[in-house]
Amino acid sequence: NIMANASIKYWIATHYSENAKEGIKKLIELKNWQFDKSYPDLGIGDVVLFYASTKGKNERCIVGEATITSAAHAPTRKSITGGDAGEYEIDFDNINLWNPSVPFTKDMNKSLNFIKKAPNPGLAFKDKAFIKIDEHDYNVIKNR
């Protein structure tokens, strides 16, 4: 797209739980996402991919994408796990769930810049609510 908006940024929002795909579906119904660390670069109009990682299973995949529709704000609800709400919340819309979801494979990892920069693939995701990715990585994932 020659007319691509240079100010749009691409992100992966990470969700790690006992049943990550179901957790993400719940968050998508709520159309918002909570997190604790500040990500000042997150902006309205940015594109976010939803990454699900299920505890105890080697299941790591992107299940869809959406567009961010708000700046980070105070949470409007409790956590979906029933615990305390995150410190921040963003809203999103233009949700597109991918069927099937896109698994992270060794082959795909080799062509992703954000994974190549990490000491190993697992550390690319560790303790991050959002991972900023470049347009190349977004297209590699989206076009799988």
Contacts in CASP RR format, 6 or more apart in sequence:
PFRMAT RR
TARGET T0000
AUTHOR 0000-0000-0000
METHOD contacts of the structure
MODEL  1
NIMANASIKYWIATHYSENAKEGIKKLIELKNWQFDKSYPDLGIGDVVLF
YASTKGKNERCIVGEATITSAAHAPTRKSITGGDAGEYEIDFDNINLWNP
SVPFTKDMNKSLNFIKKAPNPGLAFKDKAFIKIDEHDYNVIKNR
4 135 0 8 1.000
8 45 0 8 1.000
8 46 0 8 1.000
8 47 0 8 1.000
9 41 0 8 1.000
9 42 0 8 1.000
9 43 0 8 1.000
9 46 0 8 1.000
9 47 0 8 1.000
9 132 0 8 1.000
10 46 0 8 1.000
10 47 0 8 1.000
10 48 0 8 1.000
10 49 0 8 1.000
10 132 0 8 1.000
10 133 0 8 1.000
10 134 0 8 1.000
10 135 0 8 1.000
10 137 0 8 1.000
10 138 0 8 1.000
11 42 0 8 1.000
11 46 0 8 1.000
11 47 0 8 1.000
11 48 0 8 1.000
11 49 0 8 1.000
11 68 0 8 1.000
11 130 0 8 1.000
11 131 0 8 1.000
11 132 0 8 1.000
11 133 0 8 1.000
12 48 0 8 1.000
12 49 0 8 1.000
12 50 0 8 1.000
12 51 0 8 1.000
12 62 0 8 1.000
12 114 0 8 1.000
12 125 0 8 1.000
12 130 0 8 1.000
12 131 0 8 1.000
12 133 0 8 1.000
13 33 0 8 1.000
13 48 0 8 1.000
13 49 0 8 1.000
13 50 0 8 1.000
13 51 0 8 1.000
13 129 0 8 1.000
13 130 0 8 1.000
14 51 0 8 1.000
14 53 0 8 1.000
14 125 0 8 1.000
14 128 0 8 1.000
14 129 0 8 1.000
14 130 0 8 1.000
14 131 0 8 1.000
15 23 0 8 1.000
15 24 0 8 1.000
15 27 0 8 1.000
15 50 0 8 1.000
15 51 0 8 1.000
15 52 0 8 1.000
15 53 0 8 1.000
16 53 0 8 1.000
16 54 0 8 1.000
16 55 0 8 1.000
17 23 0 8 1.000
17 54 0 8 1.000
17 55 0 8 1.000
17 81 0 8 1.000
18 54 0 8 1.000
18 55 0 8 1.000
19 54 0 8 1.000
20 52 0 8 1.000
20 53 0 8 1.000
20 54 0 8 1.000
20 55 0 8 1.000
20 59 0 8 1.000
21 52 0 8 1.000
21 54 0 8 1.000
21 59 0 8 1.000
21 61 0 8 1.000
21 63 0 8 1.000
21 101 0 8 1.000
23 52 0 8 1.000
23 80 0 8 1.000
24 50 0 8 1.000
24 52 0 8 1.000
24 63 0 8 1.000
25 63 0 8 1.000
25 97 0 8 1.000
26 80 0 8 1.000
27 33 0 8 1.000
27 50 0 8 1.000
27 80 0 8 1.000
28 50 0 8 1.000
28 66 0 8 1.000
28 95 0 8 1.000
28 97 0 8 1.000
30 77 0 8 1.000
30 80 0 8 1.000
31 91 0 8 1.000
31 92 0 8 1.000
31 93 0 8 1.000
31 95 0 8 1.000
32 76 0 8 1.000
32 77 0 8 1.000
32 89 0 8 1.000
32 90 0 8 1.000
32 91 0 8 1.000
32 92 0 8 1.000
33 48 0 8 1.000
33 89 0 8 1.000
33 90 0 8 1.000
33 92 0 8 1.000
33 129 0 8 1.000
34 75 0 8 1.000
34 79 0 8 1.000
34 85 0 8 1.000
34 86 0 8 1.000
34 87 0 8 1.000
34 88 0 8 1.000
34 89 0 8 1.000
35 86 0 8 1.000
35 87 0 8 1.000
35 88 0 8 1.000
35 89 0 8 1.000
35 90 0 8 1.000
35 129 0 8 1.000
35 130 0 8 1.000
36 86 0 8 1.000
36 87 0 8 1.000
36 88 0 8 1.000
36 129 0 8 1.000
37 87 0 8 1.000
37 129 0 8 1.000
38 72 0 8 1.000
38 88 0 8 1.000
39 72 0 8 1.000
39 88 0 8 1.000
39 129 0 8 1.000
39 130 0 8 1.000
41 132 0 8 1.000
42 68 0 8 1.000
42 71 0 8 1.000
42 72 0 8 1.000
42 90 0 8 1.000
42 130 0 8 1.000
43 68 0 8 1.000
43 71 0 8 1.000
44 68 0 8 1.000
44 69 0 8 1.000
44 70 0 8 1.000
44 71 0 8 1.000
45 67 0 8 1.000
45 68 0 8 1.000
45 69 0 8 1.000
46 67 0 8 1.000
46 68 0 8 1.000
47 65 0 8 1.000
47 66 0 8 1.000
47 67 0 8 1.000
47 68 0 8 1.000
47 138 0 8 1.000
48 65 0 8 1.000
48 66 0 8 1.000
48 67 0 8 1.000
48 68 0 8 1.000
48 92 0 8 1.000
48 130 0 8 1.000
49 62 0 8 1.000
49 64 0 8 1.000
49 65 0 8 1.000
49 133 0 8 1.000
49 138 0 8 1.000
49 141 0 8 1.000
49 142 0 8 1.000
50 62 0 8 1.000
50 63 0 8 1.000
50 64 0 8 1.000
50 65 0 8 1.000
50 66 0 8 1.000
51 60 0 8 1.000
51 61 0 8 1.000
51 62 0 8 1.000
51 63 0 8 1.000
51 125 0 8 1.000
51 131 0 8 1.000
52 59 0 8 1.000
52 60 0 8 1.000
52 61 0 8 1.000
52 62 0 8 1.000
52 63 0 8 1.000
52 101 0 8 1.000
53 59 0 8 1.000
53 60 0 8 1.000
53 125 0 8 1.000
54 60 0 8 1.000
59 103 0 8 1.000
60 103 0 8 1.000
60 104 0 8 1.000
60 125 0 8 1.000
61 101 0 8 1.000
61 102 0 8 1.000
61 103 0 8 1.000
61 104 0 8 1.000
62 98 0 8 1.000
62 101 0 8 1.000
62 102 0 8 1.000
62 104 0 8 1.000
62 141 0 8 1.000
63 97 0 8 1.000
63 98 0 8 1.000
63 101 0 8 1.000
64 95 0 8 1.000
64 96 0 8 1.000
64 97 0 8 1.000
64 98 0 8 1.000
64 101 0 8 1.000
65 95 0 8 1.000
65 96 0 8 1.000
65 98 0 8 1.000
65 142 0 8 1.000
66 92 0 8 1.000
66 93 0 8 1.000
66 94 0 8 1.000
66 95 0 8 1.000
66 96 0 8 1.000
67 92 0 8 1.000
67 93 0 8 1.000
67 94 0 8 1.000
68 90 0 8 1.000
68 91 0 8 1.000
68 92 0 8 1.000
69 91 0 8 1.000
69 92 0 8 1.000
69 93 0 8 1.000
70 90 0 8 1.000
70 91 0 8 1.000
71 90 0 8 1.000
72 88 0 8 1.000
72 89 0 8 1.000
72 90 0 8 1.000
73 88 0 8 1.000
73 89 0 8 1.000
73 90 0 8 1.000
74 88 0 8 1.000
74 89 0 8 1.000
75 85 0 8 1.000
75 86 0 8 1.000
75 87 0 8 1.000
75 88 0 8 1.000
75 89 0 8 1.000
76 89 0 8 1.000
77 85 0 8 1.000
77 89 0 8 1.000
78 84 0 8 1.000
78 85 0 8 1.000
79 85 0 8 1.000
79 86 0 8 1.000
102 108 0 8 1.000
102 141 0 8 1.000
102 144 0 8 1.000
104 121 0 8 1.000
108 140 0 8 1.000
108 141 0 8 1.000
108 144 0 8 1.000
109 115 0 8 1.000
109 121 0 8 1.000
110 116 0 8 1.000
111 140 0 8 1.000
112 133 0 8 1.000
112 137 0 8 1.000
112 140 0 8 1.000
112 141 0 8 1.000
113 133 0 8 1.000
113 134 0 8 1.000
113 136 0 8 1.000
113 137 0 8 1.000
114 124 0 8 1.000
114 131 0 8 1.000
114 132 0 8 1.000
114 133 0 8 1.000
114 134 0 8 1.000
114 137 0 8 1.000
115 121 0 8 1.000
115 124 0 8 1.000
117 124 0 8 1.000
118 124 0 8 1.000
124 131 0 8 1.000
125 131 0 8 1.000
133 141 0 8 1.000
END
